[in-house]
Amino acid sequence: MHETFNPAAVLQDLVDEKEPRANVLMAVPTVYVKLMEEAEKQGLKKIDLGHMRMVVSGSGTKFR
């Protein structure tokens, strides 16, 4: 877990092969876009996420 969102740190956790590995990611679409931008910035062409159990993207409306 991270206190604040840092795309480089989160991406590192996703691709790091050290145990324990992250295996669930739940985020809003903007987070996925930032992760893809970071991967491109780092020159990563492919990322093996075969270890992931669940990847969920969603958002909701704000109720008052």
C-alpha positions in Angstrom: 0.0 0.0 0.0 1.1 3.5 -0.7 0.1 6.6 1.2 -0.1 8.7 -2.0 -0.3 7.7 -5.6 3.0 7.5 -7.3 2.8 5.9 -10.7 6.4 4.8 -10.8 6.2 3.2 -7.3 3.0 1.4 -8.1 4.3 0.1 -11.4 7.4 -1.1 -9.7 5.3 -3.1 -7.2 3.3 -4.6 -10.1 6.3 -5.8 -12.0 8.6 -6.6 -9.1 9.3 -10.3 -8.7 10.1 -10.2 -5.0 7.6 -11.8 -2.7 5.1 -10.9 -1.6 3.9 -9.7 -5.0 0.9 -7.5 -5.5 -1.9 -9.6 -7.0 -5.0 -7.4 -6.8 -5.4 -3.9 -8.3 -8.6 -1.9 -8.0 -8.5 1.6 -9.4 -10.4 4.3 -11.3 -9.7 4.5 -15.0 -7.4 7.6 -14.5 -5.0 5.5 -12.4 -4.7 2.9 -15.2 -4.0 5.7 -17.7 -1.2 7.1 -15.4 0.3 3.6 -15.1 0.3 3.1 -18.8 1.9 6.5 -19.3 4.6 5.7 -16.7 5.3 2.3 -18.4 5.7 4.1 -21.7 8.0 6.7 -20.1 10.2 3.9 -18.7 10.3 2.3 -22.2 8.4 -0.8 -21.1 6.9 -2.5 -24.1 5.3 -5.5 -22.3 4.5 -6.1 -18.7 3.8 -9.6 -17.4 0.8 -9.4 -15.1 0.2 -13.2 -15.1 0.5 -13.2 -11.4 -2.4 -10.9 -10.9 -5.6 -12.5 -9.4 -7.9 -9.6 -10.1 -7.7 -6.2 -11.9 -10.8 -4.0 -11.5 -11.5 -0.7 -13.0 -14.5 1.4 -12.0 -15.9 4.5 -10.6 -19.1 5.7 -9.1 -21.2 8.8 -8.8 -21.0 11.0 -5.8 -24.2 10.9 -3.7 -25.2 13.8 -1.4 
